[in-house]
Amino acid sequence: APSVRAALACAFSLSQRCDWYIADETIGFGEGPQRARSDAMLERRLAEAGLIFITRNVTQMGKWCDRHFALYALQGCAGSGVRRCSVIHKMSPPAG
């Protein structure tokens, strides 16, 4: 099942100490207590490492990222903040 593969991939990634972690749309896994354990492990890892998180989920971006960069029409907006990234996302045309 996709959820099991996501949980395995996340658990494997977090089992390794890295300087940087990269997440694409999905960060963490599970519901309830399992999600709490996943988030706690990620918090421990991020205390010693950086995170590159590629997402359109403004809530998750605000939770996990302290600096934000948006890319719209191949133009970067450094240090834009969650709210600005949200506005840029809403303005961007759908992919395709």
PDB file of N, CA, C and O in Angstrom:
ATOM      1  N   ALA A   1       0.845  -1.188   0.000  1.00  0.00           N
ATOM      2  CA  ALA A   1       0.000   0.000   0.000  1.00  0.00           C
ATOM      3  C   ALA A   1       0.888   1.247   0.000  1.00  0.00           C
ATOM      4  O   ALA A   1       1.974   1.222   0.578  1.00  0.00           O
ATOM      5  N   PRO A   2       0.452   2.322  -0.628  1.00  0.00           N
ATOM      6  CA  PRO A   2       1.252   3.556  -0.673  1.00  0.00           C
ATOM      7  C   PRO A   2       1.593   4.108   0.709  1.00  0.00           C
ATOM      8  O   PRO A   2       2.700   4.603   0.918  1.00  0.00           O
ATOM      9  N   SER A   3       0.661   4.030   1.647  1.00  0.00           N
ATOM     10  CA  SER A   3       0.937   4.581   2.977  1.00  0.00           C
ATOM     11  C   SER A   3       2.038   3.804   3.687  1.00  0.00           C
ATOM     12  O   SER A   3       2.837   4.386   4.421  1.00  0.00           O
ATOM     13  N   VAL A   4       2.082   2.499   3.474  1.00  0.00           N
ATOM     14  CA  VAL A   4       3.122   1.672   4.090  1.00  0.00           C
ATOM     15  C   VAL A   4       4.476   2.001   3.460  1.00  0.00           C
ATOM     16  O   VAL A   4       5.481   2.093   4.164  1.00  0.00           O
ATOM     17  N   ARG A   5       4.505   2.177   2.142  1.00  0.00           N
ATOM     18  CA  ARG A   5       5.756   2.537   1.471  1.00  0.00           C
ATOM     19  C   ARG A   5       6.246   3.907   1.952  1.00  0.00           C
ATOM     20  O   ARG A   5       7.445   4.099   2.159  1.00  0.00           O
ATOM     21  N   ALA A   6       5.332   4.850   2.126  1.00  0.00           N
ATOM     22  CA  ALA A   6       5.710   6.180   2.615  1.00  0.00           C
ATOM     23  C   ALA A   6       6.278   6.098   4.027  1.00  0.00           C
ATOM     24  O   ALA A   6       7.278   6.747   4.335  1.00  0.00           O
ATOM     25  N   ALA A   7       5.647   5.305   4.879  1.00  0.00           N
ATOM     26  CA  ALA A   7       6.127   5.141   6.257  1.00  0.00           C
ATOM     27  C   ALA A   7       7.516   4.506   6.268  1.00  0.00           C
ATOM     28  O   ALA A   7       8.393   4.944   7.012  1.00  0.00           O
ATOM     29  N   LEU A   8       7.716   3.485   5.451  1.00  0.00           N
ATOM     30  CA  LEU A   8       9.016   2.821   5.386  1.00  0.00           C
ATOM     31  C   LEU A   8      10.090   3.773   4.872  1.00  0.00           C
ATOM     32  O   LEU A   8      11.191   3.824   5.420  1.00  0.00           O
ATOM     33  N   ALA A   9       9.776   4.525   3.826  1.00  0.00           N
ATOM     34  CA  ALA A   9      10.744   5.471   3.263  1.00  0.00           C
ATOM     35  C   ALA A   9      11.119   6.540   4.289  1.00  0.00           C
ATOM     36  O   ALA A   9      12.295   6.866   4.450  1.00  0.00           O
ATOM     37  N   CYS A  10      10.128   7.077   4.971  1.00  0.00           N
ATOM     38  CA  CYS A  10      10.386   8.109   5.975  1.00  0.00           C
ATOM     39  C   CYS A  10      11.210   7.544   7.136  1.00  0.00           C
ATOM     40  O   CYS A  10      12.188   8.158   7.563  1.00  0.00           O
ATOM     41  N   ALA A  11      10.816   6.384   7.640  1.00  0.00           N
ATOM     42  CA  ALA A  11      11.533   5.767   8.757  1.00  0.00           C
ATOM     43  C   ALA A  11      12.981   5.461   8.376  1.00  0.00           C
ATOM     44  O   ALA A  11      13.897   5.688   9.166  1.00  0.00           O
ATOM     45  N   PHE A  12      13.178   4.952   7.178  1.00  0.00           N
ATOM     46  CA  PHE A  12      14.544   4.661   6.731  1.00  0.00           C
ATOM     47  C   PHE A  12      15.363   5.942   6.622  1.00  0.00           C
ATOM     48  O   PHE A  12      16.503   5.988   7.084  1.00  0.00           O
ATOM     49  N   SER A  13      14.798   6.972   6.022  1.00  0.00           N
ATOM     50  CA  SER A  13      15.511   8.238   5.873  1.00  0.00           C
ATOM     51  C   SER A  13      15.898   8.829   7.222  1.00  0.00           C
ATOM     52  O   SER A  13      17.027   9.286   7.403  1.00  0.00           O
ATOM     53  N   LEU A  14      14.972   8.820   8.161  1.00  0.00           N
ATOM     54  CA  LEU A  14      15.242   9.405   9.474  1.00  0.00           C
ATOM     55  C   LEU A  14      16.157   8.538  10.330  1.00  0.00           C
ATOM     56  O   LEU A  14      16.692   9.010  11.334  1.00  0.00           O
ATOM     57  N   SER A  15      16.342   7.279   9.948  1.00  0.00           N
ATOM     58  CA  SER A  15      17.239   6.417  10.717  1.00  0.00           C
ATOM     59  C   SER A  15      18.705   6.772  10.460  1.00  0.00           C
ATOM     60  O   SER A  15      19.585   6.362  11.216  1.00  0.00           O
ATOM     61  N   GLN A  16      18.963   7.526   9.406  1.00  0.00           N
ATOM     62  CA  GLN A  16      20.320   7.927   9.044  1.00  0.00           C
ATOM     63  C   GLN A  16      20.560   9.387   9.444  1.00  0.00           C
ATOM     64  O   GLN A  16      19.740  10.254   9.141  1.00  0.00           O
ATOM     65  N   ARG A  17      21.661   9.657  10.112  1.00  0.00           N
ATOM     66  CA  ARG A  17      22.016  11.046  10.427  1.00  0.00           C
ATOM     67  C   ARG A  17      22.587  11.693   9.173  1.00  0.00           C
ATOM     68  O   ARG A  17      23.488  11.152   8.532  1.00  0.00           O
ATOM     69  N   CYS A  18      22.052  12.848   8.839  1.00  0.00           N
ATOM     70  CA  CYS A  18      22.476  13.573   7.637  1.00  0.00           C
ATOM     71  C   CYS A  18      22.676  15.043   7.970  1.00  0.00           C
ATOM     72  O   CYS A  18      22.197  15.533   8.993  1.00  0.00           O
ATOM     73  N   ASP A  19      23.387  15.736   7.096  1.00  0.00           N
ATOM     74  CA  ASP A  19      23.510  17.190   7.236  1.00  0.00           C
ATOM     75  C   ASP A  19      22.249  17.877   6.732  1.00  0.00           C
ATOM     76  O   ASP A  19      21.851  18.922   7.247  1.00  0.00           O
ATOM     77  N   TRP A  20      21.622  17.281   5.717  1.00  0.00           N
ATOM     78  CA  TRP A  20      20.414  17.825   5.099  1.00  0.00           C
ATOM     79  C   TRP A  20      19.428  16.708   4.841  1.00  0.00           C
ATOM     80  O   TRP A  20      19.818  15.598   4.479  1.00  0.00           O
ATOM     81  N   TYR A  21      18.156  16.998   5.026  1.00  0.00           N
ATOM     82  CA  TYR A  21      17.073  16.088   4.651  1.00  0.00           C
ATOM     83  C   TYR A  21      16.268  16.768   3.554  1.00  0.00           C
ATOM     84  O   TYR A  21      16.118  17.990   3.553  1.00  0.00           O
ATOM     85  N   ILE A  22      15.757  15.986   2.633  1.00  0.00           N
ATOM     86  CA  ILE A  22      14.954  16.512   1.532  1.00  0.00           C
ATOM     87  C   ILE A  22      13.602  15.810   1.569  1.00  0.00           C
ATOM     88  O   ILE A  22      13.530  14.583   1.642  1.00  0.00           O
ATOM     89  N   ALA A  23      12.540  16.594   1.517  1.00  0.00           N
ATOM     90  CA  ALA A  23      11.181  16.037   1.506  1.00  0.00           C
ATOM     91  C   ALA A  23      10.409  16.672   0.358  1.00  0.00           C
ATOM     92  O   ALA A  23      10.509  17.876   0.124  1.00  0.00           O
ATOM     93  N   ASP A  24       9.652  15.868  -0.345  1.00  0.00           N
ATOM     94  CA  ASP A  24       8.865  16.331  -1.483  1.00  0.00           C
ATOM     95  C   ASP A  24       7.391  16.093  -1.191  1.00  0.00           C
ATOM     96  O   ASP A  24       6.900  14.970  -1.309  1.00  0.00           O
ATOM     97  N   GLU A  25       6.687  17.154  -0.810  1.00  0.00           N
ATOM     98  CA  GLU A  25       5.253  17.145  -0.505  1.00  0.00           C
ATOM     99  C   GLU A  25       4.901  16.427   0.799  1.00  0.00           C
ATOM    100  O   GLU A  25       4.053  16.915   1.546  1.00  0.00           O
ATOM    101  N   THR A  26       5.515  15.307   1.090  1.00  0.00           N
ATOM    102  CA  THR A  26       5.146  14.529   2.273  1.00  0.00           C
ATOM    103  C   THR A  26       6.282  14.571   3.285  1.00  0.00           C
ATOM    104  O   THR A  26       7.444  14.341   2.951  1.00  0.00           O
ATOM    105  N   ILE A  27       5.923  14.867   4.511  1.00  0.00           N
ATOM    106  CA  ILE A  27       6.914  14.866   5.577  1.00  0.00           C
ATOM    107  C   ILE A  27       6.270  14.172   6.776  1.00  0.00           C
ATOM    108  O   ILE A  27       5.206  14.583   7.239  1.00  0.00           O
ATOM    109  N   GLY A  28       6.899  13.151   7.259  1.00  0.00           N
ATOM    110  CA  GLY A  28       6.315  12.367   8.343  1.00  0.00           C
ATOM    111  C   GLY A  28       5.290  11.381   7.820  1.00  0.00           C
ATOM    112  O   GLY A  28       5.027  11.309   6.619  1.00  0.00           O
ATOM    113  N   PHE A  29       4.720  10.626   8.737  1.00  0.00           N
ATOM    114  CA  PHE A  29       3.747   9.613   8.349  1.00  0.00           C
ATOM    115  C   PHE A  29       2.889   9.227   9.536  1.00  0.00           C
ATOM    116  O   PHE A  29       3.227   9.516  10.684  1.00  0.00           O
ATOM    117  N   GLY A  30       1.789   8.578   9.254  1.00  0.00           N
ATOM    118  CA  GLY A  30       0.937   8.003  10.286  1.00  0.00           C
ATOM    119  C   GLY A  30      -0.128   8.955  10.799  1.00  0.00           C
ATOM    120  O   GLY A  30      -0.221  10.111  10.385  1.00  0.00           O
ATOM    121  N   GLU A  31      -0.917   8.431  11.705  1.00  0.00           N
ATOM    122  CA  GLU A  31      -1.981   9.167  12.377  1.00  0.00           C
ATOM    123  C   GLU A  31      -1.813   8.983  13.876  1.00  0.00           C
ATOM    124  O   GLU A  31      -1.240   7.987  14.318  1.00  0.00           O
ATOM    125  N   GLY A  32      -2.299   9.916  14.649  1.00  0.00           N
ATOM    126  CA  GLY A  32      -2.309   9.791  16.108  1.00  0.00           C
ATOM    127  C   GLY A  32      -0.921   9.573  16.693  1.00  0.00           C
ATOM    128  O   GLY A  32       0.003  10.330  16.396  1.00  0.00           O
ATOM    129  N   PRO A  33      -0.765   8.527  17.536  1.00  0.00           N
ATOM    130  CA  PRO A  33       0.522   8.282  18.204  1.00  0.00           C
ATOM    131  C   PRO A  33       1.664   8.014  17.220  1.00  0.00           C
ATOM    132  O   PRO A  33       2.801   8.416  17.466  1.00  0.00           O
ATOM    133  N   GLN A  34       1.366   7.340  16.116  1.00  0.00           N
ATOM    134  CA  GLN A  34       2.412   7.062  15.129  1.00  0.00           C
ATOM    135  C   GLN A  34       2.917   8.375  14.516  1.00  0.00           C
ATOM    136  O   GLN A  34       4.119   8.541  14.309  1.00  0.00           O
ATOM    137  N   ARG A  35       2.006   9.298  14.228  1.00  0.00           N
ATOM    138  CA  ARG A  35       2.392  10.596  13.672  1.00  0.00           C
ATOM    139  C   ARG A  35       3.204  11.382  14.688  1.00  0.00           C
ATOM    140  O   ARG A  35       4.179  12.041  14.328  1.00  0.00           O
ATOM    141  N   ALA A  36       2.812  11.318  15.951  1.00  0.00           N
ATOM    142  CA  ALA A  36       3.552  12.019  17.004  1.00  0.00           C
ATOM    143  C   ALA A  36       4.984  11.500  17.101  1.00  0.00           C
ATOM    144  O   ALA A  36       5.915  12.289  17.262  1.00  0.00           O
ATOM    145  N   ARG A  37       5.174  10.182  17.006  1.00  0.00           N
ATOM    146  CA  ARG A  37       6.520   9.599  17.035  1.00  0.00           C
ATOM    147  C   ARG A  37       7.321  10.026  15.802  1.00  0.00           C
ATOM    148  O   ARG A  37       8.504  10.349  15.909  1.00  0.00           O
ATOM    149  N   SER A  38       6.680  10.027  14.639  1.00  0.00           N
ATOM    150  CA  SER A  38       7.335  10.446  13.403  1.00  0.00           C
ATOM    151  C   SER A  38       7.781  11.906  13.513  1.00  0.00           C
ATOM    152  O   SER A  38       8.917  12.235  13.173  1.00  0.00           O
ATOM    153  N   ASP A  39       6.897  12.773  13.983  1.00  0.00           N
ATOM    154  CA  ASP A  39       7.226  14.191  14.131  1.00  0.00           C
ATOM    155  C   ASP A  39       8.347  14.396  15.150  1.00  0.00           C
ATOM    156  O   ASP A  39       9.225  15.234  14.945  1.00  0.00           O
ATOM    157  N   ALA A  40       8.322  13.632  16.252  1.00  0.00           N
ATOM    158  CA  ALA A  40       9.359  13.763  17.283  1.00  0.00           C
ATOM    159  C   ALA A  40      10.726  13.375  16.723  1.00  0.00           C
ATOM    160  O   ALA A  40      11.724  14.037  17.006  1.00  0.00           O
ATOM    161  N   MET A  41      10.772  12.307  15.933  1.00  0.00           N
ATOM    162  CA  MET A  41      12.049  11.893  15.338  1.00  0.00           C
ATOM    163  C   MET A  41      12.544  12.959  14.363  1.00  0.00           C
ATOM    164  O   MET A  41      13.731  13.283  14.341  1.00  0.00           O
ATOM    165  N   LEU A  42      11.635  13.498  13.560  1.00  0.00           N
ATOM    166  CA  LEU A  42      12.024  14.549  12.626  1.00  0.00           C
ATOM    167  C   LEU A  42      12.542  15.781  13.370  1.00  0.00           C
ATOM    168  O   LEU A  42      13.528  16.386  12.949  1.00  0.00           O
ATOM    169  N   GLU A  43      11.892  16.154  14.461  1.00  0.00           N
ATOM    170  CA  GLU A  43      12.355  17.296  15.253  1.00  0.00           C
ATOM    171  C   GLU A  43      13.758  17.051  15.805  1.00  0.00           C
ATOM    172  O   GLU A  43      14.590  17.958  15.810  1.00  0.00           O
ATOM    173  N   ARG A  44      14.025  15.822  16.272  1.00  0.00           N
ATOM    174  CA  ARG A  44      15.370  15.494  16.771  1.00  0.00           C
ATOM    175  C   ARG A  44      16.401  15.618  15.651  1.00  0.00           C
ATOM    176  O   ARG A  44      17.480  16.176  15.854  1.00  0.00           O
ATOM    177  N   ARG A  45      16.071  15.102  14.479  1.00  0.00           N
ATOM    178  CA  ARG A  45      17.015  15.170  13.346  1.00  0.00           C
ATOM    179  C   ARG A  45      17.242  16.612  12.904  1.00  0.00           C
ATOM    180  O   ARG A  45      18.372  16.994  12.600  1.00  0.00           O
ATOM    181  N   LEU A  46      16.185  17.413  12.864  1.00  0.00           N
ATOM    182  CA  LEU A  46      16.312  18.792  12.389  1.00  0.00           C
ATOM    183  C   LEU A  46      17.012  19.698  13.395  1.00  0.00           C
ATOM    184  O   LEU A  46      17.408  20.811  13.051  1.00  0.00           O
ATOM    185  N   ALA A  47      17.168  19.237  14.629  1.00  0.00           N
ATOM    186  CA  ALA A  47      17.930  20.005  15.611  1.00  0.00           C
ATOM    187  C   ALA A  47      19.404  20.036  15.220  1.00  0.00           C
ATOM    188  O   ALA A  47      20.148  20.915  15.654  1.00  0.00           O
ATOM    189  N   GLU A  48      19.825  19.066  14.390  1.00  0.00           N
ATOM    190  CA  GLU A  48      21.233  18.954  13.988  1.00  0.00           C
ATOM    191  C   GLU A  48      21.425  19.050  12.481  1.00  0.00           C
ATOM    192  O   GLU A  48      22.551  18.918  12.002  1.00  0.00           O
ATOM    193  N   ALA A  49      20.360  19.274  11.722  1.00  0.00           N
ATOM    194  CA  ALA A  49      20.467  19.232  10.259  1.00  0.00           C
ATOM    195  C   ALA A  49      19.514  20.244   9.632  1.00  0.00           C
ATOM    196  O   ALA A  49      18.659  20.826  10.300  1.00  0.00           O
ATOM    197  N   GLY A  50      19.688  20.432   8.334  1.00  0.00           N
ATOM    198  CA  GLY A  50      18.806  21.307   7.582  1.00  0.00           C
ATOM    199  C   GLY A  50      17.748  20.502   6.843  1.00  0.00           C
ATOM    200  O   GLY A  50      17.842  19.279   6.734  1.00  0.00           O
ATOM    201  N   LEU A  51      16.742  21.202   6.339  1.00  0.00           N
ATOM    202  CA  LEU A  51      15.649  20.568   5.611  1.00  0.00           C
ATOM    203  C   LEU A  51      15.353  21.358   4.350  1.00  0.00           C
ATOM    204  O   LEU A  51      15.182  22.576   4.394  1.00  0.00           O
ATOM    205  N   ILE A  52      15.294  20.664   3.238  1.00  0.00           N
ATOM    206  CA  ILE A  52      14.788  21.232   1.995  1.00  0.00           C
ATOM    207  C   ILE A  52      13.442  20.565   1.780  1.00  0.00           C
ATOM    208  O   ILE A  52      13.367  19.361   1.533  1.00  0.00           O
ATOM    209  N   PHE A  53      12.389  21.347   1.874  1.00  0.00           N
ATOM    210  CA  PHE A  53      11.026  20.818   1.833  1.00  0.00           C
ATOM    211  C   PHE A  53      10.308  21.441   0.652  1.00  0.00           C
ATOM    212  O   PHE A  53      10.026  22.639   0.654  1.00  0.00           O
ATOM    213  N   ILE A  54      10.015  20.644  -0.347  1.00  0.00           N
ATOM    214  CA  ILE A  54       9.337  21.100  -1.558  1.00  0.00           C
ATOM    215  C   ILE A  54       7.860  20.757  -1.391  1.00  0.00           C
ATOM    216  O   ILE A  54       7.482  19.586  -1.377  1.00  0.00           O
ATOM    217  N   THR A  55       7.033  21.790  -1.266  1.00  0.00           N
ATOM    218  CA  THR A  55       5.626  21.526  -0.981  1.00  0.00           C
ATOM    219  C   THR A  55       4.739  22.696  -1.393  1.00  0.00           C
ATOM    220  O   THR A  55       5.203  23.821  -1.576  1.00  0.00           O
ATOM    221  N   ARG A  56       3.478  22.401  -1.530  1.00  0.00           N
ATOM    222  CA  ARG A  56       2.453  23.426  -1.710  1.00  0.00           C
ATOM    223  C   ARG A  56       1.601  23.545  -0.452  1.00  0.00           C
ATOM    224  O   ARG A  56       0.692  24.374  -0.390  1.00  0.00           O
ATOM    225  N   ASN A  57       1.890  22.724   0.543  1.00  0.00           N
ATOM    226  CA  ASN A  57       1.131  22.685   1.781  1.00  0.00           C
ATOM    227  C   ASN A  57       1.655  23.779   2.721  1.00  0.00           C
ATOM    228  O   ASN A  57       2.678  23.601   3.382  1.00  0.00           O
ATOM    229  N   VAL A  58       0.951  24.896   2.772  1.00  0.00           N
ATOM    230  CA  VAL A  58       1.392  26.048   3.546  1.00  0.00           C
ATOM    231  C   VAL A  58       1.413  25.730   5.039  1.00  0.00           C
ATOM    232  O   VAL A  58       2.278  26.236   5.755  1.00  0.00           O
ATOM    233  N   THR A  59       0.502  24.919   5.521  1.00  0.00           N
ATOM    234  CA  THR A  59       0.478  24.552   6.939  1.00  0.00           C
ATOM    235  C   THR A  59       1.748  23.798   7.313  1.00  0.00           C
ATOM    236  O   THR A  59       2.391  24.121   8.311  1.00  0.00           O
ATOM    237  N   GLN A  60       2.113  22.792   6.514  1.00  0.00           N
ATOM    238  CA  GLN A  60       3.330  22.025   6.789  1.00  0.00           C
ATOM    239  C   GLN A  60       4.573  22.903   6.634  1.00  0.00           C
ATOM    240  O   GLN A  60       5.529  22.772   7.398  1.00  0.00           O
ATOM    241  N   MET A  61       4.554  23.790   5.650  1.00  0.00           N
ATOM    242  CA  MET A  61       5.681  24.694   5.442  1.00  0.00           C
ATOM    243  C   MET A  61       5.890  25.555   6.684  1.00  0.00           C
ATOM    244  O   MET A  61       7.019  25.742   7.137  1.00  0.00           O
ATOM    245  N   GLY A  62       4.794  26.077   7.227  1.00  0.00           N
ATOM    246  CA  GLY A  62       4.890  26.899   8.429  1.00  0.00           C
ATOM    247  C   GLY A  62       5.360  26.116   9.639  1.00  0.00           C
ATOM    248  O   GLY A  62       6.065  26.653  10.494  1.00  0.00           O
ATOM    249  N   LYS A  63       4.975  24.851   9.717  1.00  0.00           N
ATOM    250  CA  LYS A  63       5.347  24.020  10.858  1.00  0.00           C
ATOM    251  C   LYS A  63       6.827  23.652  10.847  1.00  0.00           C
ATOM    252  O   LYS A  63       7.478  23.685  11.891  1.00  0.00           O
ATOM    253  N   TRP A  64       7.360  23.304   9.690  1.00  0.00           N
ATOM    254  CA  TRP A  64       8.702  22.734   9.619  1.00  0.00           C
ATOM    255  C   TRP A  64       9.794  23.681   9.138  1.00  0.00           C
ATOM    256  O   TRP A  64      10.975  23.382   9.314  1.00  0.00           O
ATOM    257  N   CYS A  65       9.443  24.799   8.544  1.00  0.00           N
ATOM    258  CA  CYS A  65      10.464  25.658   7.930  1.00  0.00           C
ATOM    259  C   CYS A  65      10.523  27.019   8.610  1.00  0.00           C
ATOM    260  O   CYS A  65       9.492  27.611   8.927  1.00  0.00           O
ATOM    261  N   ASP A  66      11.740  27.511   8.831  1.00  0.00           N
ATOM    262  CA  ASP A  66      11.889  28.845   9.415  1.00  0.00           C
ATOM    263  C   ASP A  66      12.314  29.876   8.376  1.00  0.00           C
ATOM    264  O   ASP A  66      12.310  31.073   8.665  1.00  0.00           O
ATOM    265  N   ARG A  67      12.679  29.442   7.177  1.00  0.00           N
ATOM    266  CA  ARG A  67      12.943  30.339   6.051  1.00  0.00           C
ATOM    267  C   ARG A  67      12.195  29.794   4.853  1.00  0.00           C
ATOM    268  O   ARG A  67      12.068  28.580   4.692  1.00  0.00           O
ATOM    269  N   HIS A  68      11.702  30.679   4.017  1.00  0.00           N
ATOM    270  CA  HIS A  68      10.855  30.257   2.910  1.00  0.00           C
ATOM    271  C   HIS A  68      11.302  30.896   1.615  1.00  0.00           C
ATOM    272  O   HIS A  68      11.686  32.065   1.575  1.00  0.00           O
ATOM    273  N   PHE A  69      11.245  30.107   0.558  1.00  0.00           N
ATOM    274  CA  PHE A  69      11.593  30.580  -0.769  1.00  0.00           C
ATOM    275  C   PHE A  69      10.509  30.102  -1.713  1.00  0.00           C
ATOM    276  O   PHE A  69      10.086  28.948  -1.647  1.00  0.00           O
ATOM    277  N   ALA A  70      10.066  30.967  -2.574  1.00  0.00           N
ATOM    278  CA  ALA A  70       9.031  30.605  -3.543  1.00  0.00           C
ATOM    279  C   ALA A  70       9.605  30.731  -4.938  1.00  0.00           C
ATOM    280  O   ALA A  70      10.445  31.591  -5.201  1.00  0.00           O
ATOM    281  N   LEU A  71       9.150  29.874  -5.826  1.00  0.00           N
ATOM    282  CA  LEU A  71       9.536  29.933  -7.223  1.00  0.00           C
ATOM    283  C   LEU A  71       8.270  30.051  -8.052  1.00  0.00           C
ATOM    284  O   LEU A  71       7.394  29.188  -8.000  1.00  0.00           O
ATOM    285  N   TYR A  72       8.187  31.122  -8.812  1.00  0.00           N
ATOM    286  CA  TYR A  72       7.021  31.361  -9.660  1.00  0.00           C
ATOM    287  C   TYR A  72       7.527  31.856 -11.004  1.00  0.00           C
ATOM    288  O   TYR A  72       8.267  32.837 -11.073  1.00  0.00           O
ATOM    289  N   ALA A  73       7.130  31.181 -12.063  1.00  0.00           N
ATOM    290  CA  ALA A  73       7.544  31.547 -13.422  1.00  0.00           C
ATOM    291  C   ALA A  73       9.066  31.673 -13.496  1.00  0.00           C
ATOM    292  O   ALA A  73       9.599  32.599 -14.108  1.00  0.00           O
ATOM    293  N   LEU A  74       9.751  30.725 -12.860  1.00  0.00           N
ATOM    294  CA  LEU A  74      11.214  30.646 -12.832  1.00  0.00           C
ATOM    295  C   LEU A  74      11.881  31.839 -12.160  1.00  0.00           C
ATOM    296  O   LEU A  74      13.074  32.068 -12.358  1.00  0.00           O
ATOM    297  N   GLN A  75      11.136  32.598 -11.373  1.00  0.00           N
ATOM    298  CA  GLN A  75      11.685  33.723 -10.612  1.00  0.00           C
ATOM    299  C   GLN A  75      11.612  33.381  -9.125  1.00  0.00           C
ATOM    300  O   GLN A  75      10.540  33.047  -8.619  1.00  0.00           O
ATOM    301  N   GLY A  76      12.730  33.461  -8.430  1.00  0.00           N
ATOM    302  CA  GLY A  76      12.769  33.150  -7.009  1.00  0.00           C
ATOM    303  C   GLY A  76      12.382  34.341  -6.157  1.00  0.00           C
ATOM    304  O   GLY A  76      12.600  35.491  -6.539  1.00  0.00           O
ATOM    305  N   CYS A  77      11.810  34.057  -5.008  1.00  0.00           N
ATOM    306  CA  CYS A  77      11.459  35.076  -4.016  1.00  0.00           C
ATOM    307  C   CYS A  77      12.070  34.621  -2.703  1.00  0.00           C
ATOM    308  O   CYS A  77      11.425  33.888  -1.952  1.00  0.00           O
ATOM    309  N   ALA A  78      13.284  35.030  -2.406  1.00  0.00           N
ATOM    310  CA  ALA A  78      13.988  34.573  -1.210  1.00  0.00           C
ATOM    311  C   ALA A  78      13.393  35.177   0.048  1.00  0.00           C
ATOM    312  O   ALA A  78      13.004  36.345   0.073  1.00  0.00           O
ATOM    313  N   GLY A  79      13.327  34.359   1.095  1.00  0.00           N
ATOM    314  CA  GLY A  79      12.849  34.816   2.384  1.00  0.00           C
ATOM    315  C   GLY A  79      11.432  35.349   2.358  1.00  0.00           C
ATOM    316  O   GLY A  79      11.092  36.267   3.104  1.00  0.00           O
ATOM    317  N   SER A  80      10.610  34.779   1.506  1.00  0.00           N
ATOM    318  CA  SER A  80       9.278  35.312   1.269  1.00  0.00           C
ATOM    319  C   SER A  80       8.331  35.155   2.446  1.00  0.00           C
ATOM    320  O   SER A  80       7.427  35.972   2.617  1.00  0.00           O
ATOM    321  N   GLY A  81       8.513  34.148   3.243  1.00  0.00           N
ATOM    322  CA  GLY A  81       7.587  33.884   4.329  1.00  0.00           C
ATOM    323  C   GLY A  81       6.415  33.031   3.861  1.00  0.00           C
ATOM    324  O   GLY A  81       6.099  32.986   2.672  1.00  0.00           O
ATOM    325  N   VAL A  82       5.788  32.370   4.793  1.00  0.00           N
ATOM    326  CA  VAL A  82       4.704  31.442   4.479  1.00  0.00           C
ATOM    327  C   VAL A  82       3.559  32.140   3.782  1.00  0.00           C
ATOM    328  O   VAL A  82       3.034  31.627   2.794  1.00  0.00           O
ATOM    329  N   ARG A  83       3.162  33.300   4.274  1.00  0.00           N
ATOM    330  CA  ARG A  83       2.001  33.981   3.676  1.00  0.00           C
ATOM    331  C   ARG A  83       2.278  34.362   2.229  1.00  0.00           C
ATOM    332  O   ARG A  83       1.425  34.152   1.367  1.00  0.00           O
ATOM    333  N   ARG A  84       3.443  34.915   1.947  1.00  0.00           N
ATOM    334  CA  ARG A  84       3.807  35.298   0.581  1.00  0.00           C
ATOM    335  C   ARG A  84       3.878  34.055  -0.309  1.00  0.00           C
ATOM    336  O   ARG A  84       3.417  34.093  -1.450  1.00  0.00           O
ATOM    337  N   CYS A  85       4.440  32.969   0.188  1.00  0.00           N
ATOM    338  CA  CYS A  85       4.503  31.731  -0.596  1.00  0.00           C
ATOM    339  C   CYS A  85       3.099  31.230  -0.911  1.00  0.00           C
ATOM    340  O   CYS A  85       2.853  30.712  -2.000  1.00  0.00           O
ATOM    341  N   SER A  86       2.186  31.381   0.030  1.00  0.00           N
ATOM    342  CA  SER A  86       0.806  30.969  -0.184  1.00  0.00           C
ATOM    343  C   SER A  86       0.174  31.779  -1.303  1.00  0.00           C
ATOM    344  O   SER A  86      -0.521  31.225  -2.155  1.00  0.00           O
ATOM    345  N   VAL A  87       0.408  33.077  -1.309  1.00  0.00           N
ATOM    346  CA  VAL A  87      -0.140  33.939  -2.355  1.00  0.00           C
ATOM    347  C   VAL A  87       0.442  33.571  -3.704  1.00  0.00           C
ATOM    348  O   VAL A  87      -0.285  33.495  -4.694  1.00  0.00           O
ATOM    349  N   ILE A  88       1.751  33.341  -3.755  1.00  0.00           N
ATOM    350  CA  ILE A  88       2.396  32.954  -5.015  1.00  0.00           C
ATOM    351  C   ILE A  88       1.827  31.643  -5.508  1.00  0.00           C
ATOM    352  O   ILE A  88       1.560  31.496  -6.701  1.00  0.00           O
ATOM    353  N   HIS A  89       1.635  30.679  -4.609  1.00  0.00           N
ATOM    354  CA  HIS A  89       1.064  29.385  -4.998  1.00  0.00           C
ATOM    355  C   HIS A  89      -0.324  29.564  -5.594  1.00  0.00           C
ATOM    356  O   HIS A  89      -0.639  28.941  -6.608  1.00  0.00           O
ATOM    357  N   LYS A  90      -1.152  30.390  -4.996  1.00  0.00           N
ATOM    358  CA  LYS A  90      -2.518  30.580  -5.476  1.00  0.00           C
ATOM    359  C   LYS A  90      -2.542  31.271  -6.833  1.00  0.00           C
ATOM    360  O   LYS A  90      -3.478  31.073  -7.607  1.00  0.00           O
ATOM    361  N   MET A  91      -1.514  32.089  -7.137  1.00  0.00           N
ATOM    362  CA  MET A  91      -1.452  32.780  -8.411  1.00  0.00           C
ATOM    363  C   MET A  91      -0.892  31.890  -9.526  1.00  0.00           C
ATOM    364  O   MET A  91      -1.132  32.140 -10.708  1.00  0.00           O
ATOM    365  N   SER A  92      -0.153  30.865  -9.144  1.00  0.00           N
ATOM    366  CA  SER A  92       0.543  30.081 -10.161  1.00  0.00           C
ATOM    367  C   SER A  92      -0.444  29.226 -10.951  1.00  0.00           C
ATOM    368  O   SER A  92      -1.391  28.671 -10.393  1.00  0.00           O
ATOM    369  N   PRO A  93      -0.208  29.128 -12.255  1.00  0.00           N
ATOM    370  CA  PRO A  93      -1.084  28.309 -13.099  1.00  0.00           C
ATOM    371  C   PRO A  93      -0.867  26.841 -12.808  1.00  0.00           C
ATOM    372  O   PRO A  93       0.223  26.455 -12.386  1.00  0.00           O
ATOM    373  N   PRO A  94      -1.884  26.004 -13.023  1.00  0.00           N
ATOM    374  CA  PRO A  94      -1.707  24.565 -12.796  1.00  0.00           C
ATOM    375  C   PRO A  94      -0.676  24.002 -13.771  1.00  0.00           C
ATOM    376  O   PRO A  94      -0.557  24.452 -14.911  1.00  0.00           O
ATOM    377  N   ALA A  95       0.061  23.009 -13.293  1.00  0.00           N
ATOM    378  CA  ALA A  95       1.062  22.347 -14.134  1.00  0.00           C
ATOM    379  C   ALA A  95       0.354  21.568 -15.247  1.00  0.00           C
ATOM    380  O   ALA A  95      -0.752  21.058 -15.065  1.00  0.00           O
ATOM    381  N   GLY A  96       1.000  21.491 -16.368  1.00  0.00           N
ATOM    382  CA  GLY A  96       0.410  20.662 -17.413  1.00  0.00           C
ATOM    383  C   GLY A  96       0.494  21.233 -18.699  1.00  0.00           C
ATOM    384  O   GLY A  96       0.033  20.635 -19.671  1.00  0.00           O
TER     385      GLY A  96
END
